[in-house]
Amino acid sequence: MTKEGPDRRGLIIGGVAATVLAPIAQAQEKTPMYGLIGQMLAAPGKRSELIAILSASVDAMPGCLSYVIAEDPSNADALWISEVWSDKDSHAASLKLPSVQAAIAKARPIIAGFPQHFETRPVGGYGLKA
């Protein structure tokens, strides 16, 4: 700053730097990953059928980083499904995919309920790029 006011050259350089660096800083900010962990109950005796339906529809889901279907060892009709998505929007978009819509329609008659459902924000772990 001079006696006449702010240093014009410094203001110009600062303005240019802010204009150039702002998009870089924004690009480095990552959208948080999105996770779901839920228990699904199959109609009595239909767990294997439900697993087959859910397993057939898990490929080609953009943004899906992990989709795991697991049997609950303490309940013969229960499954646990763990999902990790690049972001929440990717998960929402997946529900509109024709393959996912077909799987939902096919599975709906043998789903007895969803007793537990948790949203998470995955931050890392084996197999995930954080």
Backbone hydrogen bonds, N-H to C=O, Kabsch-Sander energy under -0.5 kcal/mol:
donor,donor_aa,acceptor,acceptor_aa,energy
2,T,5,G,-2.8
5,G,2,T,-0.8
8,R,6,P,-0.6
11,L,7,D,-2.1
12,I,8,R,-2.3
13,I,9,R,-2.6
14,G,10,G,-2.5
15,G,11,L,-2.4
16,V,12,I,-2.5
17,A,13,I,-2.6
18,A,14,G,-2.3
19,T,15,G,-2.1
20,V,16,V,-2.3
21,L,17,A,-2.9
22,A,18,A,-1.9
24,I,20,V,-0.6
25,A,21,L,-2.5
26,Q,22,A,-2.3
27,A,23,P,-2.2
28,Q,24,I,-1.5
29,E,25,A,-1.0
33,M,122,P,-0.6
34,Y,85,W,-2.2
35,G,120,T,-2.5
36,L,83,E,-2.0
37,I,118,F,-2.4
38,G,81,I,-2.5
39,Q,116,Q,-2.7
40,M,79,L,-2.4
41,L,113,G,-3.1
42,A,77,D,-3.4
43,A,110,I,-2.8
46,K,43,A,-2.6
50,L,46,K,-2.4
51,I,47,R,-2.7
52,A,48,S,-2.1
53,I,49,E,-2.0
54,L,50,L,-2.7
55,S,51,I,-2.7
56,A,52,A,-1.5
57,S,53,I,-0.6
57,S,54,L,-0.7
58,V,55,S,-1.0
64,C,61,M,-2.3
65,L,63,G,-0.6
65,L,84,V,-2.8
66,S,84,V,-1.8
68,V,82,S,-3.0
70,A,68,V,-0.5
70,A,80,W,-2.9
72,D,78,A,-2.1
75,N,72,D,-1.3
78,A,75,N,-1.7
79,L,40,M,-2.6
80,W,70,A,-2.9
81,I,38,G,-3.0
82,S,68,V,-2.5
83,E,36,L,-3.1
84,V,66,S,-2.6
85,W,34,Y,-3.3
86,S,63,G,-2.8
91,H,87,D,-1.3
92,A,88,K,-2.2
93,A,89,D,-2.6
94,S,90,S,-1.8
95,L,91,H,-1.1
96,K,93,A,-1.6
97,L,94,S,-1.4
101,Q,97,L,-2.8
102,A,98,P,-2.4
103,A,99,S,-1.9
104,I,100,V,-2.6
105,A,101,Q,-2.2
106,K,102,A,-2.2
107,A,103,A,-2.5
108,R,104,I,-2.4
110,I,107,A,-2.0
111,I,107,A,-0.6
111,I,108,R,-1.2
112,A,41,L,-3.3
112,A,110,I,-0.6
113,G,41,L,-1.2
116,Q,39,Q,-0.7
118,F,37,I,-2.6
120,T,35,G,-2.8
128,L,125,G,-2.0
130,A,128,L,-0.8
